[in-house]
Amino acid sequence: MQKKITMKLKISILTLILCLSACSISYKFNGAMIDYSKTKTISVADFPSVAESNPYTALPYEFSEALRDIYTRQTRLQVIKSGGDMNLEGEITSLQLAPMAISEDSYAAQTKVTITIRVRYSNKAVPEDDFEKTYSAFRQFSSSTTLNDALSTLVPEIIKEITEMIFNDTAGKW
């Protein structure tokens, strides 16, 4: 009797192993919906700041590099400065600081940092996808934090959010 149970158990385990190894699912998702047979390059121009004031002078450089980086990491496109199959250009139109919550002593308890960027996108392979659009994102910080500390922490977060929105609208097709 025990020999019969042991044999059935061995057969069940073997069947399970065979089933699991034969039924594996492979799924890869890099976020991009690009026809690489038609599109090989993307040009990302420098995004200058045309904002009236910009207390974070590294913003144009950091934004432009972050935008190039997202295409390098998430696509097989070669990122070049100009003349790509896909093209991104634009400017940083504002970096605004706005008081949000006023404390008892009439000072801002919270300040909102908003970055706005205008983007022009063109795609030689799919010209109907071309657009001009404005992207904006914000974060808030406490008045107990210095402006330099807040900007050095929050601006990279805002840049990441905006570059992801641009990527999704151009390559992700979300």
MARVORO-463651 format. One record per residue: x, y, z of N, C-alpha, C, O in turn; residue number from 1; residue in one letter. Coordinates in pm, whole numbers. Layout:
N
     n.px     n.py     n.pz    ca.px    ca.py    ca.pz     c.px     c.py     c.pz     o.px     o.py     o.pz   pos   code
        X        Y        Z        X        Y        Z        X        Y        Z        X        Y        Z   NUM      A
...
***
This chain:
174
     n.px     n.py     n.pz    ca.px    ca.py    ca.pz     c.px     c.py     c.pz     o.px     o.py     o.pz   pos   code
       82     -119        0        0        0        0       86      126        0       65      219      -78     1      M
      185      127       90      273      242       99      353      259      -29      379      371      -71     2      Q
      392      148      -91      468      153     -215      385      218     -324      438      293     -406     3      K
      253      189     -327      162      245     -425      149      397     -407      150      471     -505     4      K
      138      443     -283      126      586     -253      255      658     -291      251      766     -349     5      I
      369      598     -259      498      658     -293      512      670     -444      560      772     -493     6      T
      472      570     -518      480      572     -663      388      680     -720      428      753     -811     7      M
      265      691     -668      172      794     -714      226      934     -683      212     1025     -764     8      K
      288      950     -568      346     1078     -529      461     1117     -622      471     1232     -665     9      L
      546     1019     -654      656     1045     -747      604     1084     -884      655     1177     -946    10      K
      503     1015     -931      444     1046    -1062      380     1184    -1060      393     1260    -1157    11      I
      312     1218     -953      249     1350     -940      353     1461     -940      336     1563    -1007    12      S
      460     1443     -866      567     1544     -860      633     1559     -997      658     1671    -1041    13      I
      661     1450    -1063      721     1453    -1196      630     1523    -1295      676     1604    -1376    14      L
      501     1493    -1290      403     1557    -1378      399     1708    -1351      394     1788    -1445    15      T
      400     1745    -1226      398     1886    -1188      522     1958    -1240      512     2068    -1294    16      L
      637     1898    -1224      763     1958    -1272      759     1976    -1422      796     2082    -1473    17      I
      716     1874    -1494      708     1882    -1640      610     1991    -1684      636     2066    -1778    18      L
      498     1998    -1615      397     2099    -1647      452     2239    -1626      436     2327    -1711    19      C
      515     2260    -1513      567     2393    -1482      677     2435    -1578      685     2552    -1617    20      L
      763     2342    -1617      871     2379    -1707      820     2401    -1849      877     2481    -1924    21      S
      714     2333    -1888      659     2349    -2022      566     2470    -2032      542     2520    -2142    22      A
      515     2517    -1920      416     2623    -1921      472     2757    -1872      399     2835    -1810    23      C
      597     2784    -1897      651     2911    -1850      612     3023    -1945      597     3003    -2065    24      S
      594     3141    -1888      555     3258    -1965      669     3358    -1960      721     3389    -1853    25      I
      706     3406    -2075      811     3507    -2081      749     3639    -2127      681     3644    -2229    26      S
      775     3745    -2049      715     3875    -2080      819     3982    -2057      878     3989    -1949    27      Y
      842     4065    -2155      937     4173    -2142      868     4302    -2182      805     4310    -2287    28      K
      883     4403    -2097      820     4532    -2125      917     4643    -2090      957     4657    -1974    29      F
      955     4722    -2191     1049     4830    -2163      983     4967    -2169     1051     5069    -2156    30      N
      852     4971    -2189      782     5098    -2188      770     5164    -2323      699     5264    -2335    31      G
      836     5114    -2425      837     5181    -2555      755     5105    -2658      754     4982    -2662    32      A
      686     5182    -2742      609     5126    -2854      664     5190    -2981      600     5276    -3041    33      M
      783     5148    -3022      854     5209    -3134      879     5103    -3240      917     4990    -3208    34      I
      858     5139    -3366      891     5051    -3477     1039     5076    -3510     1072     5171    -3582    35      D
     1126     4991    -3458     1270     5011    -3474     1317     4987    -3617     1431     5022    -3651    36      Y
     1233     4929    -3701     1273     4913    -3842     1266     5047    -3915     1333     5066    -4017    37      S
     1184     5141    -3865     1170     5273    -3927     1237     5383    -3846     1275     5486    -3902    38      K
     1253     5362    -3718     1303     5467    -3629     1428     5417    -3558     1422     5322    -3479    39      T
     1539     5482    -3586     1668     5441    -3529     1726     5544    -3432     1802     5509    -3342    40      K
     1689     5671    -3451     1751     5778    -3372     1646     5873    -3316     1535     5885    -3368    41      T
     1685     5940    -3208     1604     6048    -3154     1700     6163    -3121     1803     6143    -3058    42      I
     1662     6281    -3165     1743     6397    -3128     1672     6473    -3017     1552     6500    -3024    43      S
     1749     6504    -2915     1698     6580    -2802     1784     6705    -2791     1900     6700    -2750    44      V
     1725     6817    -2829     1798     6944    -2823     1811     6989    -2678     1740     6940    -2590    45      A
     1901     7083    -2654     1909     7144    -2522     1783     7227    -2499     1735     7293    -2591    46      D
     1731     7223    -2379     1612     7298    -2341     1655     7420    -2260     1680     7409    -2140    47      F
     1665     7536    -2324     1706     7656    -2251     1594     7708    -2162     1476     7676    -2183    48      P
     1631     7786    -2064     1531     7848    -1977     1497     7987    -2031     1585     8071    -2050    49      S
     1368     8009    -2055     1320     8142    -2093     1234     8200    -1982     1160     8296    -2001    50      V
     1245     8137    -1866     1168     8181    -1749     1218     8318    -1703     1336     8349    -1713    51      A
     1125     8400    -1652     1161     8532    -1603     1264     8522    -1491     1360     8599    -1488    52      E
     1244     8430    -1401     1345     8407    -1297     1365     8258    -1283     1271     8179    -1298    53      S
     1487     8221    -1253     1519     8080    -1235     1621     8067    -1123     1742     8079    -1147    54      N
     1575     8044    -1001     1668     8032     -889     1750     7903     -892     1841     7886     -811    55      P
     1719     7813     -984     1791     7686     -995     1861     7685    -1131     1806     7634    -1229    56      Y
     1980     7741    -1135     2049     7764    -1263     2087     7636    -1337     2109     7641    -1459    57      T
     2096     7524    -1269     2132     7398    -1335     2013     7333    -1405     2030     7230    -1471    58      A
     1896     7390    -1393     1775     7328    -1449     1785     7297    -1598     1753     7184    -1637    59      L
     1827     7389    -1685     1833     7355    -1828     1921     7233    -1857     1882     7144    -1933    60      P
     2038     7230    -1797     2129     7118    -1819     2071     6988    -1763     2068     6886    -1832    61      Y
     2024     6991    -1638     1973     6870    -1574     1850     6815    -1646     1835     6694    -1661    62      E
     1761     6904    -1692     1643     6857    -1762     1680     6794    -1896     1635     6684    -1928    63      F
     1764     6862    -1974     1804     6810    -2105     1871     6674    -2092     1843     6583    -2170    64      S
     1960     6660    -1994     2029     6532    -1975     1934     6423    -1926     1945     6308    -1968    65      E
     1840     6457    -1840     1742     6358    -1791     1654     6310    -1906     1618     6192    -1912    66      A
     1618     6401    -1997     1535     6362    -2111     1613     6268    -2204     1558     6170    -2252    67      L
     1739     6299    -2229     1822     6209    -2311     1837     6073    -2242     1830     5969    -2307    68      R
     1856     6077    -2112     1879     5955    -2036     1760     5859    -2039     1780     5738    -2048    69      D
     1639     5911    -2032     1522     5822    -2031     1509     5745    -2163     1467     5630    -2165    70      I
     1546     5811    -2275     1540     5741    -2404     1655     5642    -2418     1640     5537    -2480    71      Y
     1769     5675    -2360     1883     5583    -2363     1852     5458    -2283     1882     5347    -2327    72      T
     1793     5475    -2165     1765     5362    -2076     1648     5277    -2122     1650     5155    -2105    73      R
     1544     5339    -2182     1420     5265    -2207     1393     5233    -2353     1290     5174    -2386    74      Q
     1484     5271    -2442     1466     5236    -2584     1599     5188    -2642     1703     5192    -2575    75      T
     1594     5143    -2766     1715     5108    -2840     1755     5220    -2935     1843     5202    -3018    76      R
     1691     5335    -2923     1721     5447    -3010     1857     5506    -2978     1899     5511    -2862    77      L
     1926     5551    -3082     2051     5625    -3061     2012     5770    -3035     1940     5829    -3116    78      Q
     2056     5826    -2925     2024     5964    -2890     2131     6055    -2947     2250     6040    -2919    79      V
     2086     6151    -3031     2177     6245    -3095     2129     6388    -3070     2017     6408    -3024    80      I
     2214     6486    -3101     2179     6627    -3073     2079     6684    -3174     1994     6765    -3135    81      K
     2086     6646    -3303     1992     6702    -3401     1976     6607    -3520     2062     6523    -3545    82      S
     1864     6624    -3593     1840     6547    -3714     1796     6404    -3695     1816     6322    -3785    83      G
     1738     6371    -3581     1695     6233    -3556     1565     6197    -3626     1494     6285    -3676    84      G
     1535     6068    -3628     1407     6021    -3684     1291     6074    -3599     1184     6106    -3651    85      D
     1315     6081    -3469     1223     6148    -3378     1299     6270    -3325     1421     6265    -3308    86      M
     1227     6378    -3298     1294     6500    -3254     1217     6565    -3139     1095     6580    -3144    87      N
     1292     6603    -3034     1235     6675    -2921     1312     6805    -2902     1435     6806    -2897    88      L
     1238     6913    -2892     1299     7043    -2862     1199     7126    -2784     1080     7093    -2780    89      E
     1245     7232    -2725     1155     7317    -2648     1231     7406    -2554     1351     7429    -2571    90      G
     1160     7455    -2454     1220     7545    -2358     1151     7532    -2223     1036     7490    -2213    91      E
     1225     7571    -2120     1172     7576    -1985     1106     7713    -1974     1174     7816    -1978    92      I
      975     7714    -1960      904     7842    -1961      887     7903    -1823      871     8025    -1811    93      T
      891     7821    -1718      883     7881    -1584      928     7786    -1476      915     7664    -1486    94      S
      980     7847    -1372     1006     7781    -1245      949     7879    -1144     1007     7984    -1117    95      L
      834     7842    -1088      762     7935    -1000      765     7886     -856      759     7766     -828    96      Q
      773     7982     -767      760     7956     -624      636     8029     -578      623     8150     -601    97      L
      545     7959     -512      420     8020     -467      390     7979     -323      395     7860     -291    98      A
      360     8076     -237      322     8041     -101      188     7967     -102       95     8005     -174    99      P
      180     7862      -21       58     7783      -20      -19     7798      111     -137     7834      109   100      M
       43     7770      219      -23     7777      349       41     7890      429      164     7894      443   101      A
      -39     7978      480       10     8092      557        2     8056      706     -101     8009      754   102      I
      111     8081      777      114     8051      921       59     8169     1000       23     8272      942   103      S
       52     8153     1130       -3     8257     1218       72     8389     1208       13     8496     1223   104      E
      203     8382     1181      282     8505     1174      288     8564     1033      376     8645     1002   105      D
      195     8523      947      179     8575      811      291     8536      715      306     8598      610   106      S
      369     8437      749      471     8385      659      420     8255      597      331     8189      651   107      Y
      477     8219      482      436     8096      416      485     7975      495      605     7963      522   108      A
      394     7888      532      430     7764      601      469     7657      500      550     7570      529   109      A
      410     7664      382      439     7574      272      460     7656      146      391     7756      124   110      Q
      555     7615       63      580     7680      -66      572     7576     -175      621     7464     -159   111      T
      510     7611     -284      494     7521     -398      594     7559     -507      603     7676     -545   112      K
      668     7461     -555      763     7479     -665      700     7415     -788      668     7296     -787   113      V
      681     7494     -894      622     7443    -1018      717     7468    -1134      768     7579    -1150   114      T
      741     7366    -1213      823     7379    -1334      734     7351    -1453      659     7253    -1455   115      I
      743     7439    -1554      664     7424    -1676      759     7422    -1795      851     7503    -1805   116      T
      736     7326    -1885      824     7307    -2000      739     7289    -2125      646     7208    -2128   117      I
      773     7365    -2229      705     7352    -2359      789     7260    -2447      910     7277    -2458   118      R
      723     7163    -2510      791     7062    -2591      730     7059    -2730      608     7061    -2748   119      V
      818     7054    -2829      777     7031    -2968      836     6895    -3009      957     6873    -3001   120      R
      748     6807    -3054      788     6671    -3091      753     6646    -3236      644     6679    -3281   121      Y
      847     6587    -3308      818     6545    -3445      874     6405    -3468      974     6365    -3409   122      S
      805     6332    -3555      841     6194    -3584      837     6176    -3735      729     6179    -3795   123      N
      953     6157    -3797      961     6142    -3943      885     6019    -3992      826     6021    -4100   124      K
      886     5912    -3914      820     5787    -3955      669     5795    -3941      596     5733    -4018   125      A
      621     5872    -3842      477     5883    -3816      445     6031    -3792      426     6073    -3678   126      V
      438     6111    -3899      418     6256    -3884      287     6294    -3814      278     6403    -3757   127      P
      187     6208    -3818       61     6240    -3751       75     6240    -3598      -15     6286    -3527   128      E
      186     6189    -3547      212     6191    -3403      275     6322    -3356      289     6343    -3235   129      D
      314     6410    -3448      378     6536    -3411      287     6619    -3320      165     6618    -3336   130      D
      348     6690    -3224      268     6776    -3137      354     6884    -3073      477     6877    -3073   131      F
      288     6984    -3020      348     7083    -2932      263     7084    -2807      141     7097    -2814   132      E
      327     7069    -2692      252     7052    -2568      332     7112    -2452      455     7117    -2455   133      K
      259     7156    -2351      322     7208    -2230      304     7108    -2116      195     7057    -2094   134      T
      414     7082    -2046      414     6990    -1933      448     7067    -1806      528     7160    -1808   135      Y
      385     7027    -1698      407     7096    -1573      396     6996    -1458      316     6903    -1462   136      S
      478     7018    -1356      470     6935    -1235      515     7021    -1117      584     7121    -1135   137      A
      474     6981     -997      507     7061     -880      532     6972     -759      496     6855     -756   138      F
      596     7033     -661      616     6973     -529      603     7086     -427      616     7204     -462   139      R
      580     7051     -303      571     7150     -195      679     7124      -92      722     7010      -72   140      Q
      722     7231      -27      818     7215       81      784     7308      196      715     7409      178   141      F
      831     7273      313      804     7347      435      895     7469      447     1007     7469      396   142      S
      846     7571      513      927     7691      532     1046     7666      623     1137     7749      630   143      S
     1049     7555      691     1164     7522      775     1283     7474      691     1394     7459      742   144      S
     1259     7450      563     1364     7407      470     1414     7527      393     1334     7611      351   145      T
     1544     7537      373     1597     7649      294     1561     7629      147     1538     7517      103   146      T
     1556     7738       74     1521     7731      -69     1621     7644     -145     1580     7561     -226   147      L
     1749     7661     -121     1850     7580     -191     1835     7432     -161     1843     7350     -252   148      N
     1812     7398      -34     1792     7257        1     1666     7200      -64     1667     7088     -115   149      D
     1559     7278      -62     1433     7233     -122     1450     7212     -272     1408     7109     -325   150      A
     1510     7308     -339     1526     7296     -484     1618     7181     -521     1592     7109     -618   151      L
     1726     7161     -446     1818     7053     -481     1754     6915     -461     1797     6817     -522   152      S
     1654     6908     -376     1582     6782     -355     1462     6768     -449     1442     6661     -508   153      T
     1384     6873     -463     1256     6865     -535     1269     6877     -686     1194     6812     -759   154      L
     1362     6958     -735     1375     6975     -880     1405     6842     -951     1342     6814    -1053   155      V
     1497     6759     -903     1516     6629     -969     1390     6543     -972     1366     6472    -1069   156      P
     1309     6548     -866     1182     6474     -864     1086     6527     -971     1021     6450    -1041   157      E
     1079     6658     -983      991     6720    -1083     1039     6688    -1223      960     6656    -1312   158      I
     1170     6696    -1244     1228     6662    -1374     1193     6519    -1412     1152     6492    -1525   159      I
     1208     6427    -1317     1177     6286    -1343     1031     6270    -1385     1001     6198    -1480   160      K
      941     6337    -1315      799     6326    -1349      770     6381    -1489      697     6319    -1566   161      E
      827     6495    -1521      801     6556    -1652      863     6472    -1764      800     6453    -1868   162      I
      985     6423    -1746     1046     6341    -1851      968     6212    -1874      958     6165    -1987   163      T
      912     6155    -1768      829     6035    -1785      700     6067    -1862      656     5987    -1944   164      E
      641     6184    -1837      521     6223    -1913      555     6240    -2060      480     6195    -2147   165      M
      667     6305    -2089      710     6325    -2228      738     6191    -2294      695     6168    -2407   166      I
      810     6104    -2225      840     5972    -2279      711     5896    -2311      699     5837    -2418   167      F
      618     5897    -2219      491     5826    -2242      415     5881    -2361      353     5805    -2434   168      N
      419     6012    -2382      347     6073    -2495      417     6050    -2628      353     6053    -2732   169      D
      546     6027    -2626      621     6012    -2752      652     5868    -2787      628     5824    -2899   170      T
      705     5793    -2692      748     5657    -2720      658     5552    -2657      646     5441    -2708   171      A
      595     5587    -2547      513     5489    -2474      373     5474    -2530      313     5368    -2519   172      G
      321     5581    -2589      185     5580    -2645       81     5542    -2539      -11     5466    -2568   173      K
       96     5594    -2419        3     5564    -2311     -123     5639    -2330     -215     5627    -2249   174      W
***
